[in-house]
Each structure stands twice: as C-alpha cells, then as structure tokens.
C-alpha cells in the first residue's frame, strides 16, 4: 500500500472500535460503542436541550412534563448562565 492510501484508510477510524472488531466483539457491541461515541459529541448540549424543551412544555401548559425536563437538565452539564436561568424559572 502506498503512504497516501494508508493514510486515507486510517482517517476517521476509531482505534477502540477497531480493537473491538479485531478482538472478535459482536457487531452489536461495536455499533453500540459507535453510537455512544456519536452521542458523546452532543453531551455538552444535552442540559441546554432539556432546559429549552422544558421551557417549551411549560409555555404550552404542560407543567408536569416541563418539571421532568428541568430535573433532567439540572442533572446534566449547564453553563453558569443556564444554571441561573434554571434557578430563576417561574412556570
């Protein structure tokens, strides 16, 4: 293989996923890992997403479901301004 084709073949390959495949792990286990890795990219935003989802539910009058989303948001990462926003919510 040439250097260029070796480099392009290795780009975008997750070393852990590759080791799972080489160790004989099931396709399902490797797919689950990749799904988790993809979800991890969005993890910093999950708290904000639940906060905004809760705000929308509260606005629409579904206060019980809004409270559930606010509880989820509080358990996830929020910036200091989002924490303040959550603390001062009146719905």
N, C-alpha and C positions, 0 to 999 in steps of 0.2 A: 504494500500500500504506500502511496506517496504521502508526504507530510501534509499536504493540503487535504487529501481525503481523510486522513486520520484525524486531523483537527476538526473537520466538519462532522465527522462521525461521532466525536466525543462532545460536541457542543450540545447543550441542553439535556445532557444525560445526568440524572441524579445518581450520585455514587451509591447511596443507600438502596435505592430502588434496583440498581444494577446488582448489588450484592445479594439482595433478596432473590432476584431471578437466578443468579449463579448458585445460590445455596439450595435451590430447589423449592423455594417457597411457592405456595399456590398463587395462581393468577389473582385470586380474590384478595389475598393478603397484600400483594404488590399494588393492586388497584386501590385498596383501602388506604395504603400509605400515601399514594399519589394524591388521592382525594384530600387527605389530611394536609398534605403539603400545599395543595392549591388553596384550601380553606385558610391556612395559616397566613397567606398573603393578605387576607381581608380582616384578620383578627383585630388589628388596631381600630378598625371602624365598627366592630360589632356593637360596642357600647353605645356609640352615637346612633347607629341604626335603630337599636331598641328604644333609645330615648325619643327619637323622632317618630317612630312607629307608635309609641305610647302617646305622644302629643297628638297625633292624628286621631287615635282612638278616643282620646279624651274630648277632642274638638267635636267628634261625631256623636258624643254622648255615651260611648261605651266605656264607662269609668272603671268597671271591674277588670276588663281586659287591659285597659291602659295601665292600671296599677300593676298587673303582672309584667308588662313590658318595662315599667320603671324599675321594678325589682330586679329583673334580668339585667337592665342597663347598669344598675348600681353594683352588680357583681362583676362586671366586665371593666375593661380599661376605658376611662373617660379622661379627657383633658381637664385641667383645673376649671376652665370656664364652663365645661359641660357638667362638672360636678356641682358647680354653683347653680347652674340652670336647673338641675335636677332637685337640688335642695330647696329652691325657691318656687317650685311649681305649685300652682294652686288650680286644682281642677275639680 
